[in-house]
Amino acid sequence: MIKSIREKALSRELVAGTFINLGNSLTVEMAGSAGFEWVLIDVEHGSGDQQALVHQLQAVSSTPAVPIVRIESNEPPRFKRVLDLGASGIMVPYIGTVAEAEQAVASMRYPPRGIRGVAKLNRGSAFGSEFDEYFNRSHELLTTVVQIETIEALENIDGIAAVDGVDVLFIGPLDLSVNMGIAEQFDHPRFLEAKAKVAKAAENAGKSAGILLMSADQVPATVEAGFTFVALGSDGGLVAAGMRNLSAAFDAYR
């Protein structure tokens, strides 16, 4: 059955995750065994394809971590493919309006609650052996994470937060800062104001506010600001930084 983190998200408990963008099943397994409550398998910007996703989901299933998958776009066929493979939730990029948030939720849920296509013989329902329970309870267990990445999303944030089935409002800091015209200025007053607006909307709606951080020293202020669905770094970033550090050991001899 679904390994769910939705109740914790809606209870606004702090749940820590990390991004997986290398498309590799081993790094997913490492992250899932490291103590994170959830891992984000990125098929929007990550290098893995659909077949790699199968192996990544299989790998994380042997760990305590909950697998959330970021899909490429808010299109119903992408949801059902990923959910049928056994994802515990989906992160949807570039949600800007209430209608887009409602479509995302509908794509997560079977009729009559939504528009997700129904199939029994898939990994998500244990290849049919748990289908009845999955069909009846998946809307309660699957986590819907919508990304706040545009000025339009900020303008509509209260309405998006109020949509039943939207569980997490997750800031994509790079996209949001670029779209605000202050690229990578994460300490800019306007960006801080935007973060506070998202956190407040989530609190008012009984949802979780989330964000991706790139440095551990950002964690205390982020938690203090009301963010509880927090990701720190990525497998790709960690490996790249580690390789640069190793190479730097030879700089004095070059």
C-alpha positions in Angstrom: 0.0 0.0 0.0 1.0 3.6 -0.4 3.8 4.8 1.9 2.2 8.1 2.8 3.5 11.4 4.1 0.3 13.4 3.5 -0.9 13.4 7.1 2.4 14.8 8.4 2.3 17.4 5.7 -1.2 18.5 6.6 -0.3 18.5 10.3 2.5 20.9 9.4 5.1 18.6 10.9 8.7 19.2 9.8 9.5 16.7 7.2 13.0 16.8 5.5 13.7 15.7 2.0 16.3 16.0 -0.7 16.2 16.2 -4.5 17.4 13.3 -6.7 18.3 14.5 -10.2 20.9 12.1 -11.5 18.4 9.5 -12.6 20.3 6.8 -10.6 18.7 4.2 -8.4 21.8 4.0 -6.1 21.7 7.6 -5.1 17.9 7.3 -4.4 18.6 4.3 -2.1 21.4 6.2 -0.4 19.2 9.2 0.3 16.3 7.1 1.4 18.5 5.3 3.9 20.1 8.6 5.2 17.3 9.7 7.4 15.2 11.9 5.1 11.4 11.5 5.4 11.0 12.0 1.7 13.0 12.1 -1.5 12.0 14.1 -4.6 12.8 12.1 -7.8 13.0 14.8 -10.5 11.9 14.0 -14.0 11.3 17.6 -14.9 14.9 18.7 -14.8 16.6 15.5 -13.8 18.5 13.2 -16.2 16.4 10.1 -15.7 13.7 8.8 -18.1 10.6 6.7 -17.4 12.6 3.4 -17.3 15.1 5.0 -14.8 12.1 6.1 -12.7 10.9 2.4 -12.3 14.3 1.4 -10.8 14.4 4.5 -8.6 11.0 3.8 -7.2 12.0 0.2 -6.6 15.2 1.3 -4.8 13.5 3.7 -2.5 10.8 1.2 -1.5 13.5 -0.7 0.5 14.1 2.5 2.6 11.9 4.4 5.1 11.7 7.4 2.8 8.5 8.4 0.9 9.0 8.9 -2.9 7.6 12.1 -4.4 8.1 12.5 -8.2 8.3 15.9 -9.9 6.7 15.6 -13.3 7.4 17.7 -16.4 4.1 19.5 -16.6 0.5 19.7 -15.4 -0.9 17.2 -17.9 -3.1 14.3 -16.8 -1.3 11.5 -18.6 1.9 12.3 -16.8 0.2 11.9 -13.4 -1.2 8.5 -14.1 2.0 7.1 -15.5 4.0 8.1 -12.4 1.3 7.1 -9.9 0.8 3.7 -11.5 4.5 3.1 -11.0 4.1 3.6 -7.3 4.9 7.2 -6.4 3.5 8.3 -3.1 3.0 11.9 -4.4 3.6 14.2 -7.2 5.2 17.7 -7.3 3.6 19.8 -10.1 5.7 22.6 -11.5 4.5 26.1 -12.5 1.0 26.2 -10.9 -0.2 29.7 -11.3 -4.0 29.7 -11.0 -6.8 28.1 -9.0 -7.9 26.2 -12.1 -4.5 24.8 -12.6 -4.3 23.6 -9.0 -7.8 22.0 -9.4 -6.7 20.2 -12.5 -3.6 18.9 -10.7 -5.7 17.5 -7.9 -8.2 16.0 -10.3 -5.3 14.2 -12.1 -4.3 12.7 -8.8 -7.7 11.2 -8.0 -9.9 8.5 -9.5 -13.5 9.2 -10.6 -15.8 10.4 -9.2 -13.3 12.6 -7.2 -11.1 13.2 -10.2 -10.1 12.2 -13.7 -7.2 9.7 -13.2 -7.5 6.7 -15.5 -8.1 3.4 -13.8 -5.9 0.3 -14.3 -5.4 -2.6 -11.9 -2.2 -4.3 -13.0 0.4 -1.8 -12.0 3.1 -1.4 -9.4 1.1 1.2 -7.4 -1.6 -1.3 -6.5 0.8 -4.2 -6.0 0.0 -5.4 -9.5 -3.7 -5.7 -8.6 -3.4 -7.5 -5.2 -4.2 -4.3 -3.3 -6.2 -2.5 -5.9 -9.5 -2.2 -4.0 -7.8 -0.5 -1.0 -5.7 1.6 -3.3 -8.7 2.7 -5.3 -10.7 3.6 -2.2 -8.0 5.3 -0.2 -5.4 6.7 -2.6 -7.1 10.2 -2.4 -6.4 10.2 1.3 -2.8 9.0 1.1 -1.2 10.5 -2.0 0.5 13.9 -1.5 -0.1 16.7 -4.0 2.7 19.3 -4.0 2.2 22.4 -6.2 5.1 24.6 -7.1 4.9 28.3 -6.6 7.3 29.8 -9.2 5.7 32.8 -10.8 4.2 36.3 -9.9 0.9 34.9 -11.1 1.1 32.2 -8.5 1.8 34.7 -5.7 -1.2 36.8 -6.8 -3.4 33.7 -6.6 -1.8 32.1 -3.6 -4.7 32.2 -1.2 -7.0 30.6 -3.8 -4.5 28.0 -4.7 -3.9 27.1 -1.0 -7.7 26.8 -0.5 -8.1 24.1 -3.1 -9.1 20.8 -1.5 -6.4 18.3 -2.3 -3.5 20.7 -2.6 -1.3 19.6 0.3 1.9 21.5 0.0 2.7 24.9 -1.5 6.3 24.5 -2.6 8.5 27.4 -3.6 10.9 26.8 -6.5 13.4 29.5 -5.5 15.3 29.8 -8.7 12.3 30.0 -11.0 10.5 32.4 -8.6 13.4 34.7 -8.3 14.0 34.8 -12.0 10.3 35.5 -12.7 10.4 38.3 -10.2 13.3 39.9 -11.9 15.7 39.3 -9.0 17.5 36.1 -10.1 19.2 34.2 -7.3 18.7 37.2 -4.9 17.2 35.0 -2.2 17.8 37.6 0.5 16.1 40.4 -1.5 13.3 42.1 0.4 10.8 41.2 -2.3 11.8 37.6 -2.3 11.6 37.4 1.5 8.1 39.0 1.2 7.1 36.4 -1.3 8.2 33.6 1.0 6.3 35.0 3.9 3.2 35.3 1.7 3.4 31.7 0.7 4.0 30.5 4.3 1.1 32.6 5.6 -1.3 31.3 2.9 -0.3 27.7 3.7 -0.8 28.3 7.4 -4.2 29.9 6.9 -5.4 27.0 4.7 -4.0 24.2 7.0 -1.5 23.2 4.4 2.3 22.9 4.4 4.7 25.4 3.0 7.8 23.9 1.3 11.0 25.1 -0.3 14.3 23.8 -1.7 17.4 25.0 0.1 20.9 24.7 -1.1 22.8 25.2 2.2 22.4 23.7 5.6 22.8 27.1 7.2 19.5 28.2 5.7 17.5 25.6 7.6 17.0 27.4 11.0 15.6 30.6 9.4 13.5 28.6 7.0 11.9 26.5 9.7 11.4 29.7 11.8 9.6 31.3 8.9 7.0 28.5 8.9 8.3 26.1 6.2 7.8 22.5 7.1 8.1 20.5 3.9 11.8 21.3 3.4 14.3 19.9 0.9 18.0 20.4 1.2 20.3 20.0 -1.8 20.4 17.2 -4.4 22.5 14.2 -5.3 23.8 16.0 -8.4 24.8 19.0 -6.4 26.5 16.9 -3.7 28.5 14.9 -6.2 29.5 17.9 -8.2 30.7 19.8 -5.1 32.6 16.7 -3.9 34.3 16.3 -7.2 35.4 19.9 -7.2 36.8 19.6 -3.7 38.8 16.5 -4.7 40.2 18.3 -7.8 41.1 21.3 -5.7 43.6 19.2 -3.8 45.8 19.3 -6.8 45.5 23.1 -7.5 48.9 23.9 -5.9 50.7 21.6 -8.3 49.0 22.9 -11.5 
